[in-house]
Amino acid sequence: MEYTTVTDTIAAGRQLDDLAPVYEAVFAEPPYNEGARDVAEFLERYQREHKTPGFRLVLARDGGRLAGFAYGLPLASNTGWWSTFLDTDLPEALTREDGHRTFVVMELAVLADQRGRGVGRALHTALLDGVSTERVTLAVRPEAPAAAWYERLGYQLVGLTQPWDGAPVYRSMVKALR
Ligand SMILES: CC(C)(COP(=O)(O)OP(=O)(O)OC[C@H]1O[C@@H](n2cnc3c(N)ncnc32)[C@H](O)[C@@H]1OP(=O)(O)O)[C@@H](O)C(=O)NCCC(=O)NCCS
């Protein structure tokens, strides 16, 4: 498996045609059951996100074929990330952002036939390699096997969050980086 990290905005934009079919295949699986509209929303979101300063994308290729990818970016100082929690009144000391405090793992996906061989772990390691924030966060569906997987990587539960009206409920998790 060959791993490539992309931080250049133009290069990251060019990867979208490769990312889309992997995203589509992985998130068509339960519990996500995503369809064409969700894939379109992913494409739209990625078009915005990859232009954010500090954006990082890691690709895992197996003989040229994309087997998985991970990407993320730092939270902006005016982020709404911490404002959609359902079950916790989060202290300001936790939610304070300055643009350099927290990196978000936005997506991490490995094709089903490539799982269980360390590809996800390697993508996660490469994604955070060189990130200088004090912590990393993410949101994961509680019913997804990935929730236990992230716990094994050292993430801890912050609370449950619903990022927009009608969205699924996600488990928000944090891991200290230093
Ligand atoms: C989550 C995902 C990225 C993991 O990728 P992967 O390549 O299978 O993971 P790895 O092979 O690197 O697993 C690393 C470790 O986790 C363990 N593991 C694998 N699945 C696990 C699970 N469901 N629960 C707990 N641990 C698990 C492996 O045994 C391995 O342990 P080891 O390093 O001690 O041997 C992959 O399952 C996936 O793409 N899932 C669907 C998409 C998704 O849910 N993404 C995250 C939401 S944003």
The ligand as an SDF file (V2000), in Angstrom:
LIG
                    3D

 48 50  0  0  0  0  0  0  0  0999 V2000
  -13.1510    2.5330   10.3050 C   0  0  0  0  0  0  0  0  0  0  0  0
  -12.2670    2.0630    9.1480 C   0  0  0  0  0  0  0  0  0  0  0  0
  -11.6700    3.2830    8.4600 C   0  0  0  0  0  0  0  0  0  0  0  0
  -11.1320    1.2050    9.7220 C   0  0  0  0  0  0  0  0  0  0  0  0
  -10.2720    0.8530    8.6520 O   0  0  0  0  0  0  0  0  0  0  0  0
   -9.4010   -0.5260    8.6560 P   0  0  0  0  0  0  0  0  0  0  0  0
   -8.4120   -0.3900    7.5610 O   0  0  0  0  0  0  0  0  0  0  0  0
  -10.2830   -1.7130    8.6580 O   0  0  0  0  0  0  0  0  0  0  0  0
   -8.7120   -0.4440   10.1020 O   0  0  0  0  0  0  0  0  0  0  0  0
   -7.3500   -1.1210   10.5440 P   0  0  0  0  0  0  0  0  0  0  0  0
   -7.1610   -2.3960    9.8050 O   0  0  0  0  0  0  0  0  0  0  0  0
   -6.2740   -0.1140   10.4580 O   0  0  0  0  0  0  0  0  0  0  0  0
   -7.6560   -1.4070   12.0670 O   0  0  0  0  0  0  0  0  0  0  0  0
   -6.6970   -1.0990   13.0070 C   0  0  0  0  0  0  0  0  0  0  0  0
   -7.0220   -1.7930   14.2860 C   0  0  0  0  0  0  0  0  0  0  0  0
   -8.4140   -1.6990   14.6730 O   0  0  0  0  0  0  0  0  0  0  0  0
   -8.9430   -3.0170   14.8810 C   0  0  0  0  0  0  0  0  0  0  0  0
  -10.3200   -2.9740   14.4530 N   0  0  0  0  0  0  0  0  0  0  0  0
  -10.7950   -3.1250   13.2130 C   0  0  0  0  0  0  0  0  0  0  0  0
  -12.1410   -2.9860   13.2190 N   0  0  0  0  0  0  0  0  0  0  0  0
  -12.4930   -2.7220   14.5020 C   0  0  0  0  0  0  0  0  0  0  0  0
  -13.7330   -2.4920   15.1530 C   0  0  0  0  0  0  0  0  0  0  0  0
  -14.8850   -2.5360   14.4700 N   0  0  0  0  0  0  0  0  0  0  0  0
  -13.7320   -2.2320   16.4770 N   0  0  0  0  0  0  0  0  0  0  0  0
  -12.5800   -2.1910   17.1770 C   0  0  0  0  0  0  0  0  0  0  0  0
  -11.3880   -2.4200   16.6110 N   0  0  0  0  0  0  0  0  0  0  0  0
  -11.3380   -2.6900   15.2880 C   0  0  0  0  0  0  0  0  0  0  0  0
   -8.0800   -3.9200   14.0490 C   0  0  0  0  0  0  0  0  0  0  0  0
   -8.0880   -5.2360   14.6130 O   0  0  0  0  0  0  0  0  0  0  0  0
   -6.7190   -3.2630   14.2050 C   0  0  0  0  0  0  0  0  0  0  0  0
   -6.1620   -3.5750   15.4660 O   0  0  0  0  0  0  0  0  0  0  0  0
   -4.5670   -3.7950   15.6250 P   0  0  0  0  0  0  0  0  0  0  0  0
   -3.9000   -2.5870   14.9940 O   0  0  0  0  0  0  0  0  0  0  0  0
   -4.3950   -3.8630   17.1040 O   0  0  0  0  0  0  0  0  0  0  0  0
   -4.3180   -5.0530   14.8800 O   0  0  0  0  0  0  0  0  0  0  0  0
  -13.0570    1.2080    8.1440 C   0  0  0  0  0  0  0  0  0  0  0  0
  -13.6810    0.1590    8.8480 O   0  0  0  0  0  0  0  0  0  0  0  0
  -14.1210    1.9600    7.3690 C   0  0  0  0  0  0  0  0  0  0  0  0
  -13.8310    2.5580    6.3140 O   0  0  0  0  0  0  0  0  0  0  0  0
  -15.3870    1.9170    7.8480 N   0  0  0  0  0  0  0  0  0  0  0  0
  -16.5140    2.5330    7.1420 C   0  0  0  0  0  0  0  0  0  0  0  0
  -16.4220    4.0250    7.1050 C   0  0  0  0  0  0  0  0  0  0  0  0
  -16.4430    4.6170    8.4810 C   0  0  0  0  0  0  0  0  0  0  0  0
  -17.2250    4.2350    9.3270 O   0  0  0  0  0  0  0  0  0  0  0  0
  -15.5640    5.6120    8.6810 N   0  0  0  0  0  0  0  0  0  0  0  0
  -15.4560    6.3340    9.9070 C   0  0  0  0  0  0  0  0  0  0  0  0
  -16.5540    7.2780   10.0490 C   0  0  0  0  0  0  0  0  0  0  0  0
  -16.0630    8.9190    9.7130 S   0  0  0  0  0  0  0  0  0  0  0  0
  1  2  1  0
  2  3  1  0
  2  4  1  0
  2 36  1  0
  4  5  1  0
  5  6  1  0
  6  7  2  0
  6  8  1  0
  6  9  1  0
  9 10  1  0
 10 11  2  0
 10 12  1  0
 10 13  1  0
 13 14  1  0
 14 15  1  0
 15 16  1  0
 15 30  1  0
 16 17  1  0
 17 18  1  0
 17 28  1  0
 18 19  1  0
 18 27  1  0
 19 20  2  0
 20 21  1  0
 21 22  1  0
 21 27  2  0
 22 23  1  0
 22 24  2  0
 24 25  1  0
 25 26  2  0
 26 27  1  0
 28 29  1  0
 28 30  1  0
 30 31  1  0
 31 32  1  0
 32 33  2  0
 32 34  1  0
 32 35  1  0
 36 37  1  0
 36 38  1  0
 38 39  2  0
 38 40  1  0
 40 41  1  0
 41 42  1  0
 42 43  1  0
 43 44  2  0
 43 45  1  0
 45 46  1  0
 46 47  1  0
 47 48  1  0
M  END
$$$$
